[in-house]
Amino acid sequence: MGEYIIYYQGKIVGRICDDRFLVKPTKSALDLMPDASRELPYEGAKEMLFVEDIDELPPHTRDSRVRLHKCTEA
C-alpha cells in the first residue's frame, strides 16, 4: 500500500501508511482517543496516534466530518 497524507482545511491532520491510520496528537484527538498508542509513520518522524478501529470511537464522533473537525481543533 502507498502512503497518503490527510488534509483538513489546508492542514495535515493524519496519514495512512503501511496499512495504518495515524492522526496528529492534538488536544482534541487525545481527548477522543486517550488510550491510543503512539507510533511513528516513518523513521525520524514525530509520533502520531494510531487509530486501531475507527468504529470504536464514541458514537457522536462517527461522522467523518465531525471526527476530522474534532481531531484538528487546537
Biopython code that builds the backbone (N, CA, C, O; Angstrom):
import numpy as np
from Bio.PDB.StructureBuilder import StructureBuilder

atoms = [
    (1, "MET", "N", (0.846, -1.183, 0.000)),
    (1, "MET", "CA", (0.000, 0.000, 0.000)),
    (1, "MET", "C", (0.885, 1.237, 0.000)),
    (1, "MET", "O", (1.951, 1.241, 0.616)),
    (2, "GLY", "N", (0.459, 2.263, -0.672)),
    (2, "GLY", "CA", (1.200, 3.516, -0.698)),
    (2, "GLY", "C", (0.962, 4.319, 0.564)),
    (2, "GLY", "O", (0.289, 3.869, 1.491)),
    (3, "GLU", "N", (1.520, 5.504, 0.585)),
    (3, "GLU", "CA", (1.320, 6.390, 1.721)),
    (3, "GLU", "C", (0.456, 7.560, 1.292)),
    (3, "GLU", "O", (0.582, 8.068, 0.177)),
    (4, "TYR", "N", (-0.418, 7.978, 2.186)),
    (4, "TYR", "CA", (-1.331, 9.070, 1.899)),
    (4, "TYR", "C", (-1.289, 10.069, 3.044)),
    (4, "TYR", "O", (-1.191, 9.682, 4.208)),
    (5, "ILE", "N", (-1.363, 11.342, 2.718)),
    (5, "ILE", "CA", (-1.439, 12.397, 3.721)),
    (5, "ILE", "C", (-2.874, 12.899, 3.723)),
    (5, "ILE", "O", (-3.458, 13.120, 2.662)),
    (6, "ILE", "N", (-3.444, 13.078, 4.904)),
    (6, "ILE", "CA", (-4.823, 13.533, 5.036)),
    (6, "ILE", "C", (-4.803, 15.000, 5.465)),
    (6, "ILE", "O", (-4.208, 15.364, 6.479)),
    (7, "TYR", "N", (-5.468, 15.823, 4.666)),
    (7, "TYR", "CA", (-5.545, 17.256, 4.926)),
    (7, "TYR", "C", (-6.959, 17.631, 5.355)),
    (7, "TYR", "O", (-7.935, 17.016, 4.923)),
    (8, "TYR", "N", (-7.057, 18.640, 6.203)),
    (8, "TYR", "CA", (-8.346, 19.224, 6.562)),
    (8, "TYR", "C", (-8.128, 20.721, 6.657)),
    (8, "TYR", "O", (-7.281, 21.186, 7.420)),
    (9, "GLN", "N", (-8.886, 21.468, 5.888)),
    (9, "GLN", "CA", (-8.769, 22.926, 5.837)),
    (9, "GLN", "C", (-7.321, 23.363, 5.641)),
    (9, "GLN", "O", (-6.843, 24.290, 6.295)),
    (10, "GLY", "N", (-6.630, 22.678, 4.728)),
    (10, "GLY", "CA", (-5.274, 23.051, 4.354)),
    (10, "GLY", "C", (-4.172, 22.614, 5.316)),
    (10, "GLY", "O", (-3.007, 22.955, 5.113)),
    (11, "LYS", "N", (-4.524, 21.864, 6.360)),
    (11, "LYS", "CA", (-3.526, 21.419, 7.328)),
    (11, "LYS", "C", (-3.441, 19.900, 7.310)),
    (11, "LYS", "O", (-4.441, 19.216, 7.091)),
    (12, "ILE", "N", (-2.250, 19.383, 7.540)),
    (12, "ILE", "CA", (-2.083, 17.941, 7.644)),
    (12, "ILE", "C", (-2.637, 17.495, 8.996)),
    (12, "ILE", "O", (-2.235, 18.009, 10.040)),
    (13, "VAL", "N", (-3.567, 16.533, 8.968)),
    (13, "VAL", "CA", (-4.166, 16.035, 10.202)),
    (13, "VAL", "C", (-3.862, 14.562, 10.436)),
    (13, "VAL", "O", (-4.044, 14.062, 11.546)),
    (14, "GLY", "N", (-3.404, 13.867, 9.411)),
    (14, "GLY", "CA", (-3.131, 12.452, 9.580)),
    (14, "GLY", "C", (-2.444, 11.859, 8.370)),
    (14, "GLY", "O", (-2.157, 12.542, 7.387)),
    (15, "ARG", "N", (-2.189, 10.569, 8.475)),
    (15, "ARG", "CA", (-1.520, 9.833, 7.399)),
    (15, "ARG", "C", (-2.074, 8.422, 7.364)),
    (15, "ARG", "O", (-2.527, 7.884, 8.374)),
    (16, "ILE", "N", (-2.027, 7.848, 6.199)),
    (16, "ILE", "CA", (-2.255, 6.419, 6.053)),
    (16, "ILE", "C", (-0.966, 5.871, 5.468)),
    (16, "ILE", "O", (-0.564, 6.234, 4.362)),
    (17, "CYS", "N", (-0.329, 5.002, 6.220)),
    (17, "CYS", "CA", (0.920, 4.411, 5.740)),
    (17, "CYS", "C", (1.108, 3.036, 6.353)),
    (17, "CYS", "O", (0.796, 2.812, 7.522)),
    (18, "ASP", "N", (1.621, 2.123, 5.549)),
    (18, "ASP", "CA", (1.836, 0.744, 5.987)),
    (18, "ASP", "C", (0.570, 0.145, 6.595)),
    (18, "ASP", "O", (0.627, -0.534, 7.621)),
    (19, "ASP", "N", (-0.580, 0.401, 5.951)),
    (19, "ASP", "CA", (-1.879, -0.111, 6.400)),
    (19, "ASP", "C", (-2.262, 0.375, 7.797)),
    (19, "ASP", "O", (-2.969, -0.321, 8.526)),
    (20, "ARG", "N", (-1.800, 1.559, 8.166)),
    (20, "ARG", "CA", (-2.140, 2.152, 9.468)),
    (20, "ARG", "C", (-2.734, 3.529, 9.242)),
    (20, "ARG", "O", (-2.298, 4.267, 8.359)),
    (21, "PHE", "N", (-3.749, 3.877, 10.057)),
    (21, "PHE", "CA", (-4.332, 5.216, 10.044)),
    (21, "PHE", "C", (-3.776, 5.940, 11.255)),
    (21, "PHE", "O", (-4.053, 5.550, 12.389)),
    (22, "LEU", "N", (-2.998, 6.987, 11.031)),
    (22, "LEU", "CA", (-2.351, 7.750, 12.090)),
    (22, "LEU", "C", (-2.874, 9.181, 12.089)),
    (22, "LEU", "O", (-3.073, 9.777, 11.031)),
    (23, "VAL", "N", (-3.096, 9.729, 13.287)),
    (23, "VAL", "CA", (-3.651, 11.071, 13.446)),
    (23, "VAL", "C", (-2.692, 11.910, 14.286)),
    (23, "VAL", "O", (-2.072, 11.405, 15.222)),
    (24, "LYS", "N", (-2.573, 13.200, 13.944)),
    (24, "LYS", "CA", (-1.731, 14.091, 14.751)),
    (24, "LYS", "C", (-2.278, 14.148, 16.173)),
    (24, "LYS", "O", (-3.493, 14.209, 16.362)),
    (25, "PRO", "N", (-1.405, 14.129, 17.169)),
    (25, "PRO", "CA", (-1.856, 14.114, 18.564)),
    (25, "PRO", "C", (-2.235, 15.502, 19.090)),
    (25, "PRO", "O", (-1.588, 16.030, 19.994)),
    (26, "THR", "N", (-3.278, 16.078, 18.519)),
    (26, "THR", "CA", (-3.774, 17.361, 19.018)),
    (26, "THR", "C", (-4.531, 17.126, 20.325)),
    (26, "THR", "O", (-4.840, 15.984, 20.664)),
    (27, "LYS", "N", (-4.826, 18.185, 21.050)),
    (27, "LYS", "CA", (-5.570, 18.050, 22.306)),
    (27, "LYS", "C", (-6.902, 17.358, 22.062)),
    (27, "LYS", "O", (-7.290, 16.471, 22.822)),
    (28, "SER", "N", (-7.595, 17.752, 21.022)),
    (28, "SER", "CA", (-8.905, 17.156, 20.734)),
    (28, "SER", "C", (-8.783, 15.679, 20.374)),
    (28, "SER", "O", (-9.600, 14.866, 20.806)),
    (29, "ALA", "N", (-7.776, 15.331, 19.594)),
    (29, "ALA", "CA", (-7.584, 13.927, 19.228)),
    (29, "ALA", "C", (-7.256, 13.108, 20.473)),
    (29, "ALA", "O", (-7.736, 11.984, 20.621)),
    (30, "LEU", "N", (-6.445, 13.662, 21.364)),
    (30, "LEU", "CA", (-6.111, 12.966, 22.609)),
    (30, "LEU", "C", (-7.339, 12.811, 23.502)),
    (30, "LEU", "O", (-7.486, 11.798, 24.186)),
    (31, "ASP", "N", (-8.225, 13.818, 23.498)),
    (31, "ASP", "CA", (-9.466, 13.717, 24.274)),
    (31, "ASP", "C", (-10.359, 12.600, 23.732)),
    (31, "ASP", "O", (-11.000, 11.885, 24.503)),
    (32, "LEU", "N", (-10.401, 12.453, 22.404)),
    (32, "LEU", "CA", (-11.231, 11.412, 21.779)),
    (32, "LEU", "C", (-10.633, 10.024, 21.921)),
    (32, "LEU", "O", (-11.357, 9.033, 22.018)),
    (33, "MET", "N", (-9.298, 9.957, 21.931)),
    (33, "MET", "CA", (-8.618, 8.660, 21.944)),
    (33, "MET", "C", (-7.520, 8.651, 23.003)),
    (33, "MET", "O", (-6.342, 8.540, 22.665)),
    (34, "PRO", "N", (-7.887, 8.767, 24.280)),
    (34, "PRO", "CA", (-6.859, 8.887, 25.324)),
    (34, "PRO", "C", (-5.951, 7.661, 25.455)),
    (34, "PRO", "O", (-4.818, 7.780, 25.920)),
    (35, "ASP", "N", (-6.433, 6.503, 25.055)),
    (35, "ASP", "CA", (-5.647, 5.283, 25.207)),
    (35, "ASP", "C", (-4.969, 4.832, 23.915)),
    (35, "ASP", "O", (-4.390, 3.748, 23.856)),
    (36, "ALA", "N", (-5.047, 5.671, 22.883)),
    (36, "ALA", "CA", (-4.454, 5.294, 21.594)),
    (36, "ALA", "C", (-2.936, 5.166, 21.725)),
    (36, "ALA", "O", (-2.283, 5.968, 22.394)),
    (37, "SER", "N", (-2.405, 4.160, 21.084)),
    (37, "SER", "CA", (-0.948, 4.013, 21.099)),
    (37, "SER", "C", (-0.337, 5.043, 20.153)),
    (37, "SER", "O", (-0.990, 5.522, 19.226)),
    (38, "ARG", "N", (0.902, 5.366, 20.403)),
    (38, "ARG", "CA", (1.617, 6.317, 19.551)),
    (38, "ARG", "C", (2.605, 5.548, 18.692)),
    (38, "ARG", "O", (3.317, 4.665, 19.172)),
    (39, "GLU", "N", (2.635, 5.894, 17.426)),
    (39, "GLU", "CA", (3.531, 5.222, 16.501)),
    (39, "GLU", "C", (4.183, 6.236, 15.585)),
    (39, "GLU", "O", (3.683, 7.345, 15.400)),
    (40, "LEU", "N", (5.301, 5.841, 15.019)),
    (40, "LEU", "CA", (5.999, 6.686, 14.053)),
    (40, "LEU", "C", (5.551, 6.306, 12.647)),
    (40, "LEU", "O", (5.561, 5.127, 12.294)),
    (41, "PRO", "N", (5.158, 7.289, 11.839)),
    (41, "PRO", "CA", (4.777, 6.960, 10.461)),
    (41, "PRO", "C", (5.982, 6.490, 9.644)),
    (41, "PRO", "O", (5.839, 5.680, 8.729)),
    (42, "TYR", "N", (7.162, 7.001, 9.978)),
    (42, "TYR", "CA", (8.405, 6.606, 9.320)),
    (42, "TYR", "C", (9.546, 7.035, 10.229)),
    (42, "TYR", "O", (9.352, 7.866, 11.116)),
    (43, "GLU", "N", (10.700, 6.494, 10.022)),
    (43, "GLU", "CA", (11.859, 6.796, 10.853)),
    (43, "GLU", "C", (12.181, 8.290, 10.806)),
    (43, "GLU", "O", (12.265, 8.884, 9.731)),
    (44, "GLY", "N", (12.359, 8.881, 11.973)),
    (44, "GLY", "CA", (12.693, 10.297, 12.065)),
    (44, "GLY", "C", (11.481, 11.211, 12.162)),
    (44, "GLY", "O", (11.636, 12.421, 12.329)),
    (45, "ALA", "N", (10.272, 10.653, 12.060)),
    (45, "ALA", "CA", (9.048, 11.467, 12.132)),
    (45, "ALA", "C", (8.608, 11.642, 13.577)),
    (45, "ALA", "O", (9.101, 10.956, 14.473)),
    (46, "LYS", "N", (7.682, 12.561, 13.798)),
    (46, "LYS", "CA", (7.087, 12.741, 15.115)),
    (46, "LYS", "C", (6.037, 11.660, 15.332)),
    (46, "LYS", "O", (5.427, 11.166, 14.383)),
    (47, "GLU", "N", (5.837, 11.301, 16.594)),
    (47, "GLU", "CA", (4.835, 10.296, 16.916)),
    (47, "GLU", "C", (3.433, 10.780, 16.558)),
    (47, "GLU", "O", (3.119, 11.967, 16.650)),
    (48, "MET", "N", (2.606, 9.826, 16.149)),
    (48, "MET", "CA", (1.208, 10.108, 15.838)),
    (48, "MET", "C", (0.356, 9.062, 16.544)),
    (48, "MET", "O", (0.854, 8.013, 16.954)),
    (49, "LEU", "N", (-0.937, 9.359, 16.683)),
    (49, "LEU", "CA", (-1.858, 8.433, 17.326)),
    (49, "LEU", "C", (-2.301, 7.375, 16.320)),
    (49, "LEU", "O", (-2.685, 7.700, 15.196)),
    (50, "PHE", "N", (-2.246, 6.128, 16.720)),
    (50, "PHE", "CA", (-2.664, 5.017, 15.865)),
    (50, "PHE", "C", (-4.147, 4.755, 16.097)),
    (50, "PHE", "O", (-4.557, 4.450, 17.217)),
    (51, "VAL", "N", (-4.946, 4.871, 15.048)),
    (51, "VAL", "CA", (-6.379, 4.580, 15.130)),
    (51, "VAL", "C", (-6.542, 3.113, 14.756)),
    (51, "VAL", "O", (-6.524, 2.750, 13.580)),
    (52, "GLU", "N", (-6.702, 2.282, 15.776)),
    (52, "GLU", "CA", (-6.770, 0.845, 15.542)),
    (52, "GLU", "C", (-8.091, 0.442, 14.912)),
    (52, "GLU", "O", (-8.118, -0.356, 13.975)),
    (53, "ASP", "N", (-9.196, 0.993, 15.425)),
    (53, "ASP", "CA", (-10.516, 0.653, 14.895)),
    (53, "ASP", "C", (-11.400, 1.888, 14.978)),
    (53, "ASP", "O", (-11.856, 2.257, 16.060)),
    (54, "ILE", "N", (-11.640, 2.519, 13.855)),
    (54, "ILE", "CA", (-12.402, 3.773, 13.829)),
    (54, "ILE", "C", (-13.813, 3.592, 14.360)),
    (54, "ILE", "O", (-14.411, 4.552, 14.846)),
    (55, "ASP", "N", (-14.359, 2.388, 14.280)),
    (55, "ASP", "CA", (-15.707, 2.141, 14.784)),
    (55, "ASP", "C", (-15.770, 2.101, 16.301)),
    (55, "ASP", "O", (-16.863, 2.098, 16.868)),
    (56, "GLU", "N", (-14.617, 2.069, 16.976)),
    (56, "GLU", "CA", (-14.611, 2.061, 18.432)),
    (56, "GLU", "C", (-14.598, 3.469, 19.030)),
    (56, "GLU", "O", (-14.618, 3.621, 20.252)),
    (57, "LEU", "N", (-14.564, 4.494, 18.182)),
    (57, "LEU", "CA", (-14.652, 5.858, 18.687)),
    (57, "LEU", "C", (-16.055, 6.099, 19.230)),
    (57, "LEU", "O", (-16.984, 5.393, 18.837)),
    (58, "PRO", "N", (-16.240, 7.072, 20.119)),
    (58, "PRO", "CA", (-17.573, 7.350, 20.659)),
    (58, "PRO", "C", (-18.586, 7.615, 19.530)),
    (58, "PRO", "O", (-18.232, 8.199, 18.506)),
    (59, "PRO", "N", (-19.848, 7.184, 19.720)),
    (59, "PRO", "CA", (-20.860, 7.318, 18.660)),
    (59, "PRO", "C", (-21.011, 8.729, 18.098)),
    (59, "PRO", "O", (-21.244, 8.884, 16.899)),
    (60, "HIS", "N", (-20.884, 9.763, 18.933)),
    (60, "HIS", "CA", (-21.077, 11.130, 18.447)),
    (60, "HIS", "C", (-19.943, 11.601, 17.531)),
    (60, "HIS", "O", (-20.042, 12.680, 16.946)),
    (61, "THR", "N", (-18.879, 10.823, 17.394)),
    (61, "THR", "CA", (-17.758, 11.230, 16.547)),
    (61, "THR", "C", (-17.653, 10.395, 15.278)),
    (61, "THR", "O", (-16.679, 10.529, 14.537)),
    (62, "ARG", "N", (-18.621, 9.546, 15.015)),
    (62, "ARG", "CA", (-18.504, 8.620, 13.893)),
    (62, "ARG", "C", (-18.703, 9.274, 12.542)),
    (62, "ARG", "O", (-18.243, 8.728, 11.539)),
    (63, "ASP", "N", (-19.360, 10.405, 12.466)),
    (63, "ASP", "CA", (-19.453, 11.120, 11.195)),
    (63, "ASP", "C", (-18.060, 11.634, 10.876)),
    (63, "ASP", "O", (-17.448, 12.308, 11.705)),
    (64, "SER", "N", (-17.549, 11.329, 9.690)),
    (64, "SER", "CA", (-16.160, 11.653, 9.358)),
    (64, "SER", "C", (-15.859, 13.138, 9.473)),
    (64, "SER", "O", (-14.758, 13.517, 9.873)),
    (65, "ARG", "N", (-16.829, 13.989, 9.126)),
    (65, "ARG", "CA", (-16.570, 15.429, 9.219)),
    (65, "ARG", "C", (-16.407, 15.847, 10.667)),
    (65, "ARG", "O", (-15.558, 16.682, 10.980)),
    (66, "VAL", "N", (-17.211, 15.276, 11.557)),
    (66, "VAL", "CA", (-17.096, 15.595, 12.982)),
    (66, "VAL", "C", (-15.764, 15.099, 13.512)),
    (66, "VAL", "O", (-15.088, 15.816, 14.250)),
    (67, "ARG", "N", (-15.376, 13.880, 13.146)),
    (67, "ARG", "CA", (-14.095, 13.329, 13.606)),
    (67, "ARG", "C", (-12.949, 14.222, 13.177)),
    (67, "ARG", "O", (-12.106, 14.592, 13.995)),
    (68, "LEU", "N", (-12.913, 14.575, 11.887)),
    (68, "LEU", "CA", (-11.802, 15.402, 11.408)),
    (68, "LEU", "C", (-11.795, 16.755, 12.091)),
    (68, "LEU", "O", (-10.735, 17.250, 12.475)),
    (69, "HIS", "N", (-12.963, 17.358, 12.247)),
    (69, "HIS", "CA", (-13.026, 18.668, 12.882)),
    (69, "HIS", "C", (-12.539, 18.572, 14.318)),
    (69, "HIS", "O", (-11.721, 19.387, 14.746)),
    (70, "LYS", "N", (-13.028, 17.590, 15.071)),
    (70, "LYS", "CA", (-12.632, 17.463, 16.469)),
    (70, "LYS", "C", (-11.148, 17.139, 16.618)),
    (70, "LYS", "O", (-10.500, 17.630, 17.542)),
    (71, "CYS", "N", (-10.607, 16.323, 15.725)),
    (71, "CYS", "CA", (-9.202, 15.947, 15.822)),
    (71, "CYS", "C", (-8.263, 17.079, 15.437)),
    (71, "CYS", "O", (-7.085, 17.049, 15.793)),
    (72, "THR", "N", (-8.759, 18.070, 14.723)),
    (72, "THR", "CA", (-7.880, 19.147, 14.287)),
    (72, "THR", "C", (-8.026, 20.404, 15.139)),
    (72, "THR", "O", (-7.273, 21.359, 14.948)),
    (73, "GLU", "N", (-8.972, 20.429, 16.069)),
    (73, "GLU", "CA", (-9.100, 21.586, 16.941)),
    (73, "GLU", "C", (-7.863, 21.681, 17.823)),
    (73, "GLU", "O", (-7.387, 20.677, 18.352)),
    (74, "ALA", "N", (-7.356, 22.873, 17.974)),
    (74, "ALA", "CA", (-6.145, 23.053, 18.795)),
    (74, "ALA", "C", (-6.459, 23.052, 20.260)),
    (74, "ALA", "O", (-5.556, 23.191, 21.085)),
]
sb = StructureBuilder()
sb.init_structure("model")
sb.init_model(0)
sb.init_chain("A")
sb.init_seg("    ")
for serial, (resi, resn, name, xyz) in enumerate(atoms, 1):
    if name == "N":
        sb.init_residue(resn, " ", resi, " ")
    sb.init_atom(name, np.array(xyz, "f"), 0.0, 1.0, " ", f" {name:<3s}", serial, name[0])
structure = sb.get_structure()
